Amino acid sequence: MFLSLPVWALEPEVQAAKEEGMRLYNIQHPTAALPYLEQAAEAGDVEAMYYMGEAERRQRMMNMTRAALDWYLKAAEHGEPYAMLRLFQGGACVAGDYCPEDADGWREQALAETLPKAEAGDTDAMLALYHIYRLMDDSGDGQEWLEKAAEAGNPEAQTRLGMNIRGGQGWYFLESRRLEAAEEWLRKAAEQGYVPAMDALSAVLSNLERYDESWEWTIKSSEGGDVNGRKWLASCYLNPDDSPRCKTDKKPVLGWAILYAINEEVGGDASELSMRLRRDQVTSEQRKEAEVLADEWINKQPPLSNFPPRFGF
């Protein structure tokens, strides 16, 4: 078994390929991402191995394929807990007899390798335990590790905890108190620069009718490359009367330019639908002006992303 190469050890062209692969994966183009991610995976990058499995699975409508299985197995050999959980979910032991040597199954292997790291203070391992215990139907221990990771400052865990609270976790007498509890964790993550938390925080603040703050975080999430935040920005410029969270003057040319740029960079049915639904909000002259202005928004840095969770569906 070869050792995983850390990011800094990849050759520059391979690192660039990995970054392009992740960019494409993050905007829901898994098929296009595969040849770029494969370069890094073949060079020994464990994260790229895992996302090769994710990209293979996503292009097959979340179904396990032989190619996905092979990449998950390679990542699991290097201790990647999420790859182990995918192998468990895909029935690797039952259906294909691809089992770990030192454990009853892939969940158990993930637990055995991750728990010592979490106990030593690794917050990413703490977060992984949240998912591991959930798949073991032990949500109590999983929640405990999620809270530990959040309290230790892991922004991904803080965001997950905030979203769980917003989604109904815990008992709160008033809906406003639930929103405030969710806000507390989302703000901790957002203030660390964690972009997925910014978009979620903006929505929570809007529900709390704190619209000025909500708009500020909408702008920040857009600046961080969040696709949803960027779409909100465009929609608000096109018609600020659509939502009280749109604390801006009407700027239809700018709004259409942003939508046009999103469609050019991300593409897909969702962005095309956004443009069709709002086409009548601008004149043909304004659209032409906007397409020129869109050059300033296409491929801005950081690149646009949907920020899919590391371990989601």
C-alpha positions in Angstrom: 0.0 0.0 0.0 1.3 3.4 -0.9 1.0 6.3 1.4 -1.4 9.2 0.7 0.3 12.3 -0.7 -0.7 15.5 1.1 -1.9 18.3 -1.0 1.4 20.1 -1.0 3.2 17.0 -2.4 1.2 16.9 -5.6 2.9 18.1 -8.7 1.5 21.5 -9.7 -0.3 20.3 -12.8 -1.8 17.5 -10.8 -2.9 19.8 -8.1 -4.5 22.1 -10.7 -6.3 19.1 -12.2 -7.7 18.2 -8.7 -8.9 21.8 -8.2 -10.6 21.8 -11.5 -12.2 18.4 -10.8 -13.5 19.6 -7.5 -14.8 22.8 -9.1 -16.8 20.8 -11.6 -18.0 18.3 -9.0 -19.2 21.2 -6.7 -21.4 22.6 -9.5 -22.9 19.2 -10.2 -20.9 18.1 -13.2 -19.6 14.8 -11.9 -18.9 13.3 -15.3 -16.8 16.2 -16.4 -15.0 16.1 -13.1 -13.8 12.5 -13.4 -10.8 12.8 -15.7 -9.4 15.7 -13.6 -9.9 14.0 -10.2 -8.5 10.8 -11.5 -5.1 12.4 -12.1 -4.9 13.3 -8.4 -6.3 10.0 -7.3 -3.8 8.1 -9.3 -1.1 10.2 -7.7 -2.2 9.0 -4.3 -4.5 11.8 -3.1 -7.0 10.1 -0.8 -9.5 12.9 -1.0 -9.5 12.6 -4.8 -10.0 8.9 -4.5 -13.1 9.4 -2.3 -14.5 12.0 -4.7 -13.9 9.7 -7.6 -16.3 7.3 -5.9 -18.7 10.1 -5.2 -18.6 11.4 -8.8 -19.0 7.9 -10.3 -22.0 7.3 -8.0 -23.6 10.6 -8.7 -23.5 10.2 -12.4 -25.4 6.9 -11.9 -28.2 8.5 -9.9 -26.6 7.7 -6.5 -26.3 4.0 -7.3 -23.2 2.1 -6.5 -21.2 1.0 -9.5 -18.1 -1.1 -9.9 -16.0 1.9 -10.6 -17.3 3.7 -7.5 -16.7 0.6 -5.4 -13.1 0.4 -6.5 -12.4 4.0 -5.7 -14.1 3.8 -2.3 -12.1 0.7 -1.5 -8.8 2.5 -2.4 -9.8 5.4 -0.2 -10.9 3.1 2.6 -7.5 1.4 2.6 -6.0 4.8 3.5 -8.4 5.3 6.4 -11.0 7.5 4.8 -14.1 7.0 7.0 -16.7 8.4 4.6 -15.5 5.9 1.9 -16.0 3.1 4.5 -19.5 4.4 5.2 -20.3 4.4 1.4 -19.1 0.8 1.2 -21.4 -0.1 4.1 -24.3 1.6 2.4 -23.6 -0.1 -0.9 -23.5 -3.5 0.8 -19.9 -4.2 -0.2 -19.6 -7.0 2.3 -22.9 -8.6 1.6 -23.2 -8.3 -2.1 -19.6 -8.5 -3.2 -17.6 -9.9 -0.3 -15.4 -6.9 -0.1 -14.9 -6.7 3.6 -12.3 -5.2 5.9 -9.9 -7.8 7.4 -10.0 -6.6 11.0 -13.6 -5.7 11.6 -17.1 -7.2 11.2 -18.0 -4.6 8.6 -17.2 -1.2 7.1 -19.2 0.7 9.8 -17.2 -1.0 12.5 -13.9 -0.4 10.6 -14.8 3.3 10.3 -15.5 3.4 14.0 -12.4 1.6 15.0 -10.1 3.9 13.0 -11.9 7.2 13.7 -12.7 7.0 17.4 -9.0 7.2 18.6 -8.5 10.3 16.4 -11.6 11.9 17.8 -10.6 11.1 21.4 -7.2 12.7 20.6 -8.9 16.0 19.6 -9.3 15.7 15.8 -12.5 17.6 15.1 -12.9 16.2 11.6 -12.9 12.7 13.2 -15.5 13.9 15.7 -17.7 15.0 12.8 -17.2 11.7 11.1 -18.3 9.9 14.2 -21.6 11.8 14.0 -22.3 10.1 10.7 -20.8 6.7 11.8 -23.0 6.5 14.9 -26.1 7.6 12.9 -25.5 4.6 10.5 -25.3 2.4 13.6 -28.7 3.7 14.8 -27.0 5.3 17.8 -28.0 8.9 17.3 -27.3 9.8 20.9 -23.5 9.2 20.7 -23.5 10.7 17.2 -25.1 13.9 18.5 -22.6 14.1 21.4 -19.7 14.0 19.0 -21.3 16.5 16.7 -21.7 18.9 19.6 -18.1 18.3 20.7 -16.8 19.1 17.2 -18.9 22.2 17.0 -17.8 23.4 20.5 -14.2 22.8 19.4 -14.7 25.2 16.5 -15.2 22.9 13.5 -17.3 25.1 11.1 -18.7 22.2 9.2 -20.0 20.7 12.5 -21.3 24.0 13.6 -23.2 24.4 10.4 -24.6 20.9 10.6 -25.7 21.5 14.2 -27.3 24.8 13.4 -29.2 23.2 10.4 -30.3 20.3 12.6 -31.7 22.6 15.1 -33.5 24.6 12.4 -34.9 21.4 11.0 -36.5 20.4 14.3 -33.8 18.9 16.6 -34.3 19.7 20.2 -37.3 21.1 22.0 -38.1 24.9 21.9 -41.3 26.5 23.2 -41.1 29.3 20.6 -40.2 29.1 17.0 -38.2 32.3 17.4 -36.1 30.6 20.1 -35.4 27.7 17.8 -34.2 30.1 15.1 -32.0 32.0 17.6 -30.4 28.8 18.7 -29.7 27.8 15.1 -28.4 31.3 14.4 -25.9 31.0 17.2 -24.1 28.0 15.6 -24.5 29.2 12.0 -23.0 32.6 13.0 -20.0 30.9 14.6 -19.2 29.0 11.4 -20.0 32.0 9.1 -17.7 34.3 11.0 -14.9 31.8 10.4 -15.4 32.3 6.7 -17.3 29.0 6.1 -19.4 29.9 3.1 -22.2 27.2 3.4 -23.0 28.7 6.9 -23.4 32.2 5.4 -26.2 31.3 3.1 -28.0 29.3 5.9 -27.5 32.2 8.3 -29.0 34.7 5.9 -32.1 32.6 5.6 -32.5 32.2 9.4 -32.0 35.9 10.0 -34.7 36.6 7.3 -37.1 34.3 9.2 -36.3 36.3 12.3 -37.2 39.5 10.4 -33.6 40.9 10.7 -33.5 41.8 7.1 -30.5 44.2 7.1 -28.3 41.5 8.6 -29.8 38.9 6.3 -28.9 41.0 3.2 -25.3 41.5 4.5 -24.8 37.7 4.7 -26.4 37.2 1.3 -23.7 39.5 -0.2 -21.0 37.7 1.8 -22.2 34.3 0.7 -22.2 35.5 -3.0 -18.7 36.9 -2.6 -17.7 33.4 -1.2 -18.9 31.7 -4.4 -22.2 30.2 -3.1 -24.5 29.6 -6.0 -27.6 30.1 -4.0 -26.3 33.3 -2.5 -25.4 34.6 -5.9 -28.9 33.7 -7.2 -30.5 35.6 -4.3 -28.3 38.6 -5.1 -29.4 38.6 -8.8 -33.1 38.1 -7.9 -33.0 41.0 -5.4 -31.4 43.3 -7.9 -34.0 42.4 -10.5 -37.0 42.9 -8.2 -36.3 43.8 -4.6 -40.0 43.8 -3.8 -40.0 40.0 -4.1 -38.6 39.5 -0.6 -38.1 41.8 2.5 -34.6 40.4 2.8 -33.7 42.3 -0.4 -32.4 45.5 1.1 -31.3 47.1 -2.1 -32.5 49.4 -4.9 -33.7 47.9 -8.1 -30.8 47.2 -10.5 -32.3 45.1 -13.3 -29.2 45.2 -15.6 -26.9 44.1 -12.8 -29.4 41.4 -11.8 -29.6 39.9 -15.3 -25.9 40.1 -15.7 -25.4 38.0 -12.6 -28.0 35.5 -13.7 -26.4 35.3 -17.2 -22.9 34.8 -15.6 -24.2 32.0 -13.4 -25.7 30.2 -16.4 -22.5 30.6 -18.3 -20.3 29.3 -15.5 -22.6 26.6 -14.0 -25.2 25.9 -16.6 -27.8 23.2 -16.0 -31.6 23.2 -15.8 -31.8 25.2 -12.6 -29.9 28.2 -13.8 -31.7 28.1 -17.2 -35.1 28.0 -15.4 -34.1 31.0 -13.3 -33.4 33.0 -16.4 -36.7 31.9 -18.1 -38.7 32.9 -15.1 -37.2 36.4 -14.9 -36.7 37.1 -18.6 -39.7 39.4 -18.7 -38.3 41.6 -15.8 -35.8 43.2 -18.3 -36.1 44.6 -21.7 -34.1 43.3 -24.7 -31.9 46.4 -24.5 -31.2 45.8 -20.8 -30.4 42.1 -21.6 -27.8 43.2 -24.2 -26.2 45.6 -21.8 -26.2 43.0 -19.1 -24.4 40.4 -21.2 -21.5 42.8 -21.6 -21.5 43.5 -17.9 -21.6 39.7 -17.2 -17.9 39.4 -18.1 -17.1 40.9 -14.7 -19.0 38.1 -13.0 -18.0 35.1 -15.0 -15.3 33.0 -13.3 -14.9 35.3 -10.4 -12.8 33.9 -7.6 -13.5 31.9 -5.6 -15.3 29.8 -8.2 -19.0 29.2 -7.8 -20.0 26.1 -5.8 -23.1 24.4 -4.5 -21.0 23.3 -1.5 -22.3 19.7 -1.4 -21.7 18.0 2.0 -18.8 15.6 2.2 -21.3 12.9 3.3 -24.8 13.5 2.0 -27.2 11.5 0.0 
